[in-house]
């Protein structure tokens, strides 16, 4: 696993249940503009203790998940995150605004 991926996962672990973040917000926390690399790190993750389902697109769309979009939605809803028309209200559920 690359150092960048490990740093992404460390940042992501600080997002509490019931909250989400974005690929770009994680990149900013890493002093980087590499939001696509953050997406790649999430896609490569196999450790279920890392809550990759909490990472969404910057426009609120749920986006993809390496274990399937339906499971991502189920996990988010199970944590109390409301999803309407495939989107999450970032003002209400964001751990940090990017």
HUJOJO-V565916 format. One line per field, one symbol per residue. ss: DSSP state (A for helix, B for strand, O for the rest). psi: psi as a letter, one per 30 degrees, with the letter a starting at -180 (. if undefined). burial: # if it has 16 or more other C-alpha atoms within 10 Angstrom, else .. A space follows every 10 residues. Layout:
ss: ???
psi: ???
burial: ???
//
This chain:
ss: OOAAAAAAAA AAOOOOOOOB BBAAAAAAAO OOOOAAAAAA AAAAOOOOOO OAAABBOOOO BOOOOOOOAA AAAAAAAAOO OOBBOOBBOA AAABOOOO
psi: kleeeeeeee eeffjlkgll lleeeeeefg hlgifeeeee eeefkfjffj iffgkllfgf kealkfgkee eeeeeeefgg kkjkhglkje eefkekk.
burial: ....#.###. ##..#.#### #######... ....#.###. ##..#....# ########.# #####..... .##.##.... ###...##.# ..###...
//
